[in-house]
Amino acid sequence: MKDTYKLYRTDAPQTSIDAAHSIDVTSLELLVLNAIKDAGAEGITAKEVLMQYPELPYSSITARPKALEAKGLIYYGGDVRERSRVMRHSDFNHY
């Protein structure tokens, strides 16, 4: 797995580092990406994604959109719902 150093602090204990290396970032990104795509043009917030996957830790969901946005797979249109930014799949970007 590449870029696992981004998943833990530089002063993190070894257990946190080991946990970061054990996470399959690709599958978590795919899970979040699919939730965003399934939301359609209405979009979805991180809070709403969390409600769909209550068994996952908060950071497992909220850490994924940045990477997805950097890859051009999602975008933020500037709107907010329940004090959270709304994310949309790039298929719905008509700008």
Rosetta blueprint (number, residue, H / E / L):
1 M L
2 K L
3 D L
4 T H
5 Y H
6 K H
7 L H
8 Y L
9 R L
10 T L
11 D L
12 A L
13 P L
14 Q H
15 T H
16 S H
17 I H
18 D H
19 A H
20 A H
21 H H
22 S H
23 I L
24 D L
25 V H
26 T H
27 S H
28 L H
29 E H
30 L H
31 L H
32 V H
33 L H
34 N H
35 A H
36 I H
37 K H
38 D H
39 A L
40 G H
41 A H
42 E H
43 G L
44 I E
45 T L
46 A H
47 K H
48 E H
49 V H
50 L H
51 M H
52 Q H
53 Y L
54 P L
55 E L
56 L L
57 P L
58 Y H
59 S H
60 S H
61 I H
62 T H
63 A L
64 R H
65 P H
66 K H
67 A H
68 L H
69 E H
70 A H
71 K L
72 G L
73 L L
74 I E
75 Y E
76 Y E
77 G E
78 G E
79 D E
80 V E
81 R E
82 E L
83 R L
84 S E
85 R E
86 V E
87 M E
88 R E
89 H E
90 S H
91 D H
92 F H
93 N L
94 H L
95 Y L
